[in-house]
Structures are given as structure tokens and as C-alpha cells.
Amino acid sequence: MIKQLQRKLSILLSVVSIFFLLFLLLFLFLYNKNSLDTGMRSALSHAASEPMDVPFSEAYPVYQVEVDENGEIQNRSGQDYFLKENSIEKVVKDALAKKKTKKDTKRNTKRNTKRNTKRNTKKGLEESGVYGAIESGKIPYYIVEKSEPGSQGTDEEGKESERSYRIAITEYEKEIESIERLSVVLLLLFFAFSAGIVFFSRYFVGKTLLPVKDALETQRQFVADASHELKTPLTVMINNVGNLEYDTVKLKESVEQSGEKKGAMDTLFKMKGNIHGIREMSKRMQYLTESLLDLSRLENWQDRKQQFSSFSLSRLVETECLYFEPLFFEEERELLYQVPDSVALSGDENKVKQLVTILLDNALKYSVRGTKTELSLEKSGNKVFLQISNAIEKEMGKEEREKLWKRFYRLEEARSEEKGYGLGLSIAKEIVRMHQGEIKVESVGKRICFTVVF
């Protein structure tokens, strides 16, 4: 399920990122192309608006010609080094054709939209120019129509005076090559960044889903461990119930038969043992379910903040030490503690008591016989420090120390010797978190130390 989710999220993130990258690269390409086109057109239109004999200096070399309606060149000016022998003739022919096409289009539009209007007799007006290009855009031009009275206005027949056209020509080959190089570079960048996006998306989604994966794995392992821990007492209880049923039938037969009192007493003794086993397993199951329920409640510690109150932590810790001191003595261990007076804490007193009990019980179970367990409580500024250290059988690495906080985790050397389910330190961690504190474990050699900071 996680792999499918990771694949879908990776594809979604990759597609969205690649589309954004494509949009960005297209924007850069079109922006640069439009900037070059705008600069070229501006140079042509500006040159065409100045007199022919005025020197013109722009980023583009400009060559200008004036032609009549028949394409005859009447005047020329500017730089023509970029033009071939027949380029000017091609430009003039193409420009006049486009100008005529535009004029016909405008005339037809006027006739369709507005008929029977008076004809504008004002001559000499400069009409809007037309841009064009030959040789695949390498030689662009700009043609603008000029009205000059060749025969002084109109004659009696209403003929128009002759018209001339001014054409500004420039070179655009280098710019086209620059645009082509830019397109190749952007295309390579697109494929390179797309590949990087795909790999990054997989890595990023994998990292993002790692806590979810760990949570699901923890939940799966938790269910498996809880099922395993419940299986043993349930199996014992079922077997004991079966034995009770068998012993009940056997007891009934013994009572019905005279002189079988000894057999009845033996059967009753077995039944008592089975009942005791059921009671013990029931207590273990009750302890396990209560621990799981308590752990679940502690995870919602925000709901318990209203239960916080100020209490004497010194008195609480000292009371627990006095209770555990004889237990350590019975197990051939020694408990040493230093508890100053008047150390107070604001929190849930019952939960803090449970925390101290868990840590002392953990030290009692896993410490080495003949060694000392040390407890210290001190206050520094606004911080309260509680430390419990004890000797252990062997050195403990960092990975194993991290596993101590996992539910149902127990050290291998204690699995067959001590009763418990490995939930104590998990509960202790949640209690500390409920009080917005910190708990950590350190080990030096064959000695381990738990530190709680409130």
C-alpha cells in the first residue's frame, strides 16, 4: 500500500513539476524571442520615420530605399553589406505585394462596413506600415507608404497623385541563430531538469512517507506483539478450563463411588491448581490490557492537562525509594539515593509516581547482582533533573538503546527470567511527554543511566 501511494505521489509531483518547468522554459524562450523581434521592429520603424539623409545608428544595420508604385528605386541610403545581389529586388517585390494586399483588405472592409460615404480627398497622409521578411526571416523589412503630389493633387478626372514607398531593411540572421541556440540549450535543460525532478520526487516522497511507513510498521508490529502476548495466557486458561471440565466429571464419578475419598481430594487439588492458573493468567491479561489502555490515554495527554497540580516531587521520590529499598536488598542489590528537600513539580502526581516506579522497577529487573543502583534528584534554575543509573550484564550500543522505547521490547537476557511485557519504558516516555519534559538514556561501558528533565 505504501509503495503504491509513493508511486502515485511521485508521478503526480513529477508531472506538476515538469509542467511548471516547461512553462518556465517556454516563457524564457518566448520572452527572449519577443525581445529580439521588438528591438528589430523598433529599429526598422524608427529608421523609416527619419529623413533619408539623416545618419542612423542602432544595434541593427539598416538599409533604406524609396520606390514608386512600379517598384522602381528612386532613392537609397544606409549599409547594404549584408544584402546579396538580388536581395533588394526580392524585398521590393515582396514588400509591394504585401502592401497592396493590406490596402485591398482595408478597402474591402470599408466598403462592407460603410457604404455611400464621401471619399477622403486629403492626400499626403502616412498610412501604417507593414512588416515582412524574406529568406526565412533572415532579412526583415518595414514598408511604409508616403504620399507625394507628383502632379499637384488631382486632375479633372479625379486621378490620385503618384505614391512612393519607403522600405527599411536590416539583417536578422545572427538573431535567428541565437534563438536556435537558445532553443537547443533550453531543450537540453528541460530533459536534464526533468530527469532530476523524477529522481528528486521519488526521494522527497520517500522521505515524506517514511514516518507514515514507520507508523504503519509499528502498528503492525504492535498488533503482532500484543496478539503474541495475549496468546500465552489465553492458551493456559483454555487448557485449565478443559482440565476443570475433565476433573469435574472425574470428581462426580469419585463421589458416586463409595470409598473414593482420596481420589476426590486429589481431583479437588488439581482443580484448585487449575483455578489458580486461570486467576494468574487473568491478572496478567488484566495488567496487559490496562497498560495498553493507559498508554493509549497518555498519547492524548492534552486532555489531561486540567488534572495538573503542584506537589512535592521530593516526598514522592523518597517514598518510592523507601518502598523499593528492601526489594533491592532481597535481590542482593543496593539502592542509593540522594533526594533534596522542597523540590516541587506541577503535573499529574499519580503519573509521575508511576514514572518513578517504572524506572526503579526496570533497574531492579536488569541490574547485576551485587551492584549499586543510584538515584539522584536535583533542581537547576527552572529545570528538575531525575537520574537513575545501574549496572548491566553487557555494553549496550546506540541502536539497542533506541529500541528500549519500543513497545513490547525486552532485553534478551531478561525474557525468560522476568515477568513483564516491555511496555514500561514506553509508558514512561509518554508520561514525560505529557509533562512536556524529556527523557533520554545513556550508557558508558556496562552501566546505563536514565535521565528525566522536567
C-alpha positions in Angstrom: 0.0 0.0 0.0 2.8 2.4 0.9 4.7 1.6 -2.3 1.6 2.3 -4.4 0.9 5.6 -2.6 4.6 6.5 -3.0 4.5 5.7 -6.8 1.3 7.8 -7.3 2.6 10.8 -5.3 5.9 10.6 -7.2 4.2 10.6 -10.5 1.9 13.5 -9.5 4.7 15.6 -8.2 6.9 14.9 -11.2 4.1 15.8 -13.7 3.2 19.0 -11.9 6.9 20.0 -11.6 7.7 19.1 -15.2 4.7 21.2 -16.5 5.9 24.1 -14.4 9.4 23.7 -15.7 8.1 23.5 -19.3 6.0 26.7 -18.7 9.1 28.5 -17.3 11.4 27.5 -20.1 8.8 28.4 -22.7 8.4 31.8 -21.0 12.1 32.4 -21.2 12.3 31.3 -24.8 9.3 33.5 -25.9 10.5 36.4 -23.8 13.9 36.4 -25.4 12.5 35.9 -28.9 9.9 38.6 -28.4 12.6 41.0 -27.1 14.7 40.5 -30.2 11.7 40.8 -32.5 10.6 44.0 -30.7 14.1 45.5 -30.9 14.4 44.7 -34.6 11.0 46.2 -35.5 11.6 49.2 -33.4 14.9 49.8 -35.2 13.2 49.5 -38.6 10.2 51.7 -37.8 12.4 54.3 -36.2 14.7 54.4 -39.2 11.7 54.7 -41.6 10.4 57.7 -39.6 13.6 59.7 -40.1 14.6 61.5 -43.2 16.7 59.5 -45.7 19.8 61.8 -45.4 19.9 61.7 -41.6 22.6 59.3 -40.3 21.1 56.4 -38.4 22.8 54.4 -35.6 21.1 51.4 -34.0 22.0 47.9 -32.9 20.9 46.7 -36.3 22.4 47.8 -39.7 19.6 49.4 -41.7 19.5 50.0 -45.5 16.6 52.1 -46.9 15.2 52.5 -50.3 12.4 54.6 -51.8 10.4 53.1 -54.6 7.4 54.1 -56.7 4.3 52.0 -57.3 6.0 50.1 -60.1 9.0 49.1 -57.9 11.5 51.5 -59.5 14.1 52.6 -56.9 14.1 56.4 -56.6 16.5 56.8 -53.7 18.6 54.7 -51.4 20.7 55.1 -48.2 22.4 53.2 -45.4 24.5 50.0 -45.0 24.0 47.2 -47.5 26.9 44.9 -46.8 24.6 42.1 -45.5 22.5 42.1 -48.7 23.1 39.9 -51.7 22.9 41.0 -55.4 19.2 40.3 -55.9 18.1 40.7 -52.3 16.9 44.3 -52.8 14.7 43.3 -55.8 13.2 40.4 -53.8 12.5 42.7 -50.8 10.9 45.4 -53.0 8.7 42.8 -54.8 7.6 41.1 -51.6 7.0 44.4 -49.8 4.9 45.9 -52.5 2.8 42.7 -52.8 2.1 42.7 -49.1 1.4 46.4 -49.0 -1.1 46.0 -51.9 -2.7 43.1 -50.2 -3.2 45.1 -47.0 -4.6 48.0 -48.9 -7.1 45.9 -50.7 -8.1 44.3 -47.5 -8.7 47.6 -45.8 -10.6 48.9 -48.8 -12.9 45.9 -48.9 -13.5 46.3 -45.1 -14.5 49.9 -45.5 -16.9 49.1 -48.3 -18.6 46.3 -46.3 -19.0 48.3 -43.2 -19.8 51.8 -44.5 -21.2 52.5 -48.0 -22.0 55.7 -49.9 -19.7 57.8 -47.7 -17.7 60.8 -49.0 -14.3 59.9 -50.1 -11.5 61.4 -48.1 -9.7 63.7 -50.5 -6.9 64.6 -48.1 -3.6 63.4 -49.6 -0.2 63.1 -48.2 -1.2 61.1 -45.1 1.2 58.5 -43.9 -0.5 55.1 -43.6 0.5 52.4 -41.2 3.5 50.3 -42.3 3.8 46.6 -42.9 6.4 44.3 -41.6 7.7 41.3 -43.6 10.8 39.2 -44.2 12.5 37.1 -46.9 14.9 34.2 -46.8 13.1 32.5 -43.9 13.2 35.7 -41.8 16.9 36.4 -42.1 16.2 39.7 -43.9 13.3 41.5 -42.4 11.9 44.8 -43.7 9.4 47.5 -42.9 7.5 49.3 -45.7 5.5 52.5 -45.2 3.6 54.4 -47.8 4.4 58.1 -48.5 2.0 60.4 -50.4 3.8 62.9 -52.6 2.0 65.1 -55.1 3.6 64.1 -58.4 1.1 66.2 -60.4 0.0 68.5 -57.7 -3.2 67.0 -56.2 -5.8 65.5 -58.5 -6.7 66.3 -62.1 -10.1 66.9 -63.6 -10.8 63.2 -63.9 -10.1 62.7 -60.1 -7.0 60.7 -60.5 -4.8 60.3 -57.5 -1.3 61.7 -57.4 1.6 59.3 -57.6 2.6 57.4 -54.4 6.0 56.3 -53.2 7.0 53.8 -50.7 9.9 53.7 -48.2 11.4 50.4 -47.2 13.7 49.9 -44.3 15.8 46.6 -44.4 18.0 45.0 -41.8 19.9 41.8 -41.0 18.4 39.2 -38.6 20.4 36.1 -39.3 22.6 36.3 -36.2 19.5 36.7 -34.1 17.8 33.7 -35.6 21.0 31.6 -34.9 20.9 32.9 -31.3 17.3 31.9 -31.0 18.1 28.4 -32.4 21.0 28.0 -29.9 18.8 29.2 -27.1 16.1 26.6 -28.0 18.7 23.8 -28.0 20.0 24.9 -24.6 16.5 25.1 -23.2 15.6 21.7 -24.6 18.7 20.1 -23.0 17.9 21.9 -19.7 14.3 20.6 -19.9 15.5 16.9 -20.3 18.2 17.3 -17.6 15.9 19.0 -15.1 13.1 16.6 -15.9 15.3 13.6 -15.0 16.4 15.4 -11.8 12.8 16.2 -11.0 11.8 12.5 -11.3 14.7 11.3 -9.1 14.1 14.1 -6.6 10.3 13.4 -6.5 10.9 9.8 -5.6 13.5 10.7 -3.0 11.3 13.5 -1.5 8.1 11.4 -1.4 10.0 8.5 0.1 11.4 10.8 2.8 8.0 12.3 3.4 6.2 9.0 3.7 8.9 7.5 5.9 7.2 8.5 9.2 3.9 7.1 7.8 5.7 3.9 6.8 7.3 3.6 10.3 3.9 4.3 11.9 2.2 1.5 9.9 5.1 -0.8 10.6 5.0 0.0 14.3 1.2 -0.6 14.3 1.6 -3.9 12.5 4.3 -5.0 14.9 2.3 -3.8 17.9 -0.7 -5.9 16.8 1.6 -8.9 16.3 3.3 -8.5 19.7 0.0 -7.9 21.5 -1.5 -10.9 19.9 1.5 -13.0 20.9 1.4 -11.7 24.5 -2.3 -12.5 24.8 -1.9 -15.9 23.2 0.0 -17.4 26.0 -2.4 -16.6 28.9 -5.4 -17.5 26.8 -3.8 -20.8 25.9 -3.2 -21.5 29.6 -6.7 -20.5 30.6 -8.3 -22.7 27.8 -6.2 -25.7 28.9 -7.1 -25.1 32.6 -10.8 -24.8 31.7 -10.5 -28.1 29.8 -8.8 -29.7 32.8 -11.5 -28.3 35.1 -14.2 -29.9 32.9 -12.4 -33.2 32.9 -11.8 -33.0 36.7 -15.4 -32.2 37.3 -16.6 -35.3 35.6 -13.9 -37.3 37.4 -14.9 -35.8 40.8 -18.6 -36.7 40.1 -17.6 -40.3 39.4 -15.5 -40.5 42.5 -18.3 -39.1 44.7 -20.8 -41.5 43.3 -18.5 -44.4 44.1 -18.1 -45.2 47.7 -14.7 -45.3 49.3 -13.1 -43.0 46.7 -12.5 -40.0 49.1 -8.7 -40.0 48.4 -9.4 -39.8 44.6 -11.9 -36.9 45.2 -9.3 -35.0 47.2 -6.7 -35.4 44.5 -9.1 -34.2 41.9 -10.0 -31.2 44.1 -6.4 -30.4 44.5 -5.9 -30.4 40.7 -8.9 -28.2 40.2 -7.6 -25.8 42.8 -4.3 -25.6 40.8 -6.2 -25.0 37.5 -8.3 -22.3 39.1 -5.1 -20.6 40.5 -3.6 -20.8 37.0 -6.7 -19.1 35.5 -6.6 -16.4 38.1 -2.9 -15.7 37.5 -3.3 -15.6 33.7 -6.4 -13.4 34.1 -4.3 -10.9 36.2 -1.6 -10.9 33.5 -4.2 -10.2 30.8 -5.8 -7.5 33.0 -2.4 -5.9 33.6 -1.6 -6.0 29.8 -5.0 -4.5 28.8 -4.7 -1.8 31.5 -1.2 -1.0 30.3 -2.3 -0.7 26.7 -5.3 1.4 27.7 -3.1 3.6 29.9 -0.6 4.0 27.0 -3.4 5.0 24.6 -4.7 7.6 27.1 -1.2 9.0 27.6 -0.9 9.6 23.9 -3.8 12.1 24.2 -2.0 13.9 27.1 -3.6 17.3 26.1 -6.9 16.0 27.6 -5.2 15.5 31.0 -3.6 19.0 31.4 -6.5 20.1 33.5 -5.5 17.5 36.1 -2.1 19.1 36.7 -1.4 20.4 40.2 1.7 21.4 42.2 3.1 18.6 44.5 6.3 17.7 46.3 8.4 15.7 44.0 11.0 15.2 46.8 8.5 13.4 49.0 7.1 11.3 46.2 10.6 10.1 45.1 11.7 9.4 48.6 8.6 7.4 49.3 9.2 5.2 46.3 12.8 4.7 47.2 11.8 3.6 50.7 9.4 1.1 49.1 11.9 -0.4 46.7 14.9 -0.4 49.1 14.0 -3.8 50.7 13.2 -5.2 47.3 16.7 -4.4 46.1 18.1 -5.9 49.3 16.2 -9.2 48.7 17.7 -9.4 45.2 21.2 -8.9 46.6 21.4 -5.4 45.2 21.7 -1.9 46.8 19.7 1.2 46.2 21.5 4.5 46.9 19.5 7.8 46.6 20.0 11.5 47.1 16.8 13.4 47.4 16.9 17.1 48.4 14.0 18.7 50.2 11.5 21.1 48.7 11.7 20.1 45.1 8.2 20.8 43.7 6.7 20.0 40.3 3.4 20.9 38.6 1.8 17.9 36.9 -0.2 14.7 37.4 1.1 13.3 40.7 -0.1 9.7 40.1 1.5 9.6 36.7 4.8 10.9 38.0 4.7 8.3 40.7 4.1 5.7 38.0 7.1 7.0 36.1 9.4 6.7 39.1 8.0 3.2 39.8 8.7 2.1 36.2 12.3 3.4 36.3 13.1 1.8 39.7 11.4 -1.5 38.7 13.4 -1.5 35.5 16.6 -1.0 37.4 15.7 -3.8 39.8 15.0 -6.3 36.9 18.0 -5.6 34.8 20.8 -4.6 37.2 23.5 -7.1 38.1 23.5 -8.8 41.5 26.0 -7.3 44.0 25.9 -3.9 42.3 24.6 -0.5 43.3 21.7 1.4 41.7 22.0 5.2 42.2 19.1 7.7 42.1 19.6 11.5 42.3 17.1 14.4 42.2 18.2 18.0 41.8 16.9 21.3 40.6 18.8 23.8 38.5 17.0 27.0 37.6 13.6 26.2 36.2 14.7 22.6 35.4 14.3 19.5 37.5 16.6 16.5 36.8 15.9 12.9 37.9 18.6 10.4 37.2 18.7 6.6 37.8 21.7 4.5 36.8 22.5 0.9 37.3 25.0 -1.8 36.1 24.0 -4.1 33.3 25.3 -7.5 32.0 26.9 -6.2 28.8 27.6 -3.0 27.0 24.7 -1.5 25.0 25.0 0.2 21.7 23.1 3.2 20.4 20.7 1.1 18.3 19.8 -1.1 21.2 19.3 1.9 23.4 16.8 3.3 20.9 14.9 0.1 20.9 14.2 0.4 24.6 11.4 2.8 23.9 9.6 0.5 21.5 6.5 -1.3 22.8 7.0 -5.0 23.9 10.8 -4.7 23.5 12.7 -6.6 26.2 16.3 -7.4 26.6 17.1 -11.0 25.6 18.7 -11.9 28.9 15.5 -11.0 30.8 12.9 -12.6 28.6 12.9 -15.9 30.4 13.7 -14.6 33.8 11.5 -11.6 34.5 7.8 -11.1 34.1 6.6 -8.2 32.0 5.6 -7.2 28.6 8.1 -4.5 27.6 5.6 -1.6 27.9 7.1 0.1 31.0 9.6 2.4 29.2 7.0 3.2 26.5 4.6 4.3 29.2 7.4 6.3 31.0 8.2 8.1 27.8 4.6 9.1 27.3 4.3 10.3 30.9 7.4 12.6 30.4 6.0 13.8 27.1 2.7 14.6 28.8 4.6 16.9 31.2 6.4 18.4 28.3 9.7 17.1 29.6 12.5 15.0 28.1 13.8 11.5 28.9 17.0 10.0 27.5 19.1 7.0 28.0 22.9 6.8 28.0 25.4 4.0 28.6 29.1 4.1 29.5 30.7 0.7 29.5 28.4 -1.7 31.4 26.4 1.0 33.1 23.2 2.6 31.9 21.6 5.9 33.0 18.1 7.2 32.5 17.8 11.0 32.8 14.4 12.8 33.1 14.2 16.5 32.7 11.1 18.4 33.7 
